[in-house]
Amino acid sequence: MFANIRGTAFMPYVCCGDPNERFTVKLVKALVENGADAIEFGIPFSDPIADGKAIQAASQRALASGMTPKKALGTIAKLRSEGIDVPIVAMAYYNIVFANGEREFLAALKKAGADGLIVPDVPLEEARGLAKECGQAGIDFVKLITPNCDMARLRKIAAGARGFLYAIAVFGTTGARKRVDARAIALVKRAKNVSRLPVCAGFGIATPQHAVEFAKAGAGGVIVGSEIANLYSKRISADGKLEERNALAAISPYARRMKKSLAIFSEVERSSTKMKLACGRENG
């Protein structure tokens, strides 16, 4: 999925339909134009148990605006038809997948143009059937790992993973944090030792400094959601109207800063590697 992405990928999370579909399309375009290498595309759900306050509120606003799973897939198709060609990974709670029929939902997801699927509330022991259906539909089934996974469980999860491994960077729900948990950094490093896939870190990442810490640990990507929702939700009035221009004016430079921090780190790493190789040849 990340084969054509140079360095550490920047993957913003977008809740479809918050506060309306029109803004979702504009938001995704703005993020891609300002450095997003991929998009995690959230399908809103009434009980998002893995999400913190910012994404919960986004889901509620999206549902109140009339967003549905079918409409969300239509939004993915619209983005594809309007030129968005970065990887799109849908995030949906299992109730959505089950209610629409696993096979039917996945076929529609593929037809819409999605590349992968994250289902945060399906544990490894119950995911075998869904993973198989994803494979048959041509959808990467992205599996999640947490800081309390031991090495045996990490190996078991990594063995059947596709696309990338999603490293949950905090104990708890999504939401911006002030600092990076050392256990999350250790998780990325441990996962890289057992998986051939990129390891992408999400939950709690809000600043360029956070992103670089995970890049230094070897993360193939960083996922940011709550901070983006916070930036535009401040521009939603009491009657539900969004100041779109001001919202995008705040989000675009934020996205550029996040991507720039990762690009600078990647360039420094490449230069360092070249220097080490050159020194090795001279010494040899």
Stockholm file with secondary structure:
# STOCKHOLM 1.0

chainA/1-284         MFANIRGTAFMPYVCCGDPNERFTVKLVKALVENGADAIEFGIPFSDPIADGKAIQAASQRALASGMTPKKALGTIAKLRSEGIDVPIVAMAYYNIVFANGEREFLAALKKAGADGLIVPDVPLEEARGLAKECGQAGIDFVKLITPNCDMARLRKIAAGARGFLYAIAVFGTTGARKRVDARAIALVKRAKNVSRLPVCAGFGIATPQHAVEFAKAGAGGVIVGSEIANLYSKRISADGKLEERNALAAISPYARRMKKSLAIFSEVERSSTKMKLACGRENG
#=GR chainA/1-284 SS CCTTCCSSEEEEEEETTSSCHHHHHHHHHHHHHTTCSCEEEECCCSCCTTCCHHHHHHHHHHHHTTCCHHHHHHHHHHHHHTTCCSCEEEECCHHHHHHTCHHHHHHHHHHHTCCEEECTTCCGGGCHHHHHHHHHHTCEEEEEECTTCCHHHHHHHHHTCCSCEEEECSSSSCCCCSSCCHHHHHHHHHHHHHCSSCEEEESSCCSHHHHHHHHHTTCSEEEECHHHHHHHHTTBCTTSCBCHHHHHHHHHHHHHHHHHHHHHHHHHHHHHHHHHHHHHHHHC
#=GC SS_cons         CCTTCCSSEEEEEEETTSSCHHHHHHHHHHHHHTTCSCEEEECCCSCCTTCCHHHHHHHHHHHHTTCCHHHHHHHHHHHHHTTCCSCEEEECCHHHHHHTCHHHHHHHHHHHTCCEEECTTCCGGGCHHHHHHHHHHTCEEEEEECTTCCHHHHHHHHHTCCSCEEEECSSSSCCCCSSCCHHHHHHHHHHHHHCSSCEEEESSCCSHHHHHHHHHTTCSEEEECHHHHHHHHTTBCTTSCBCHHHHHHHHHHHHHHHHHHHHHHHHHHHHHHHHHHHHHHHHC
//
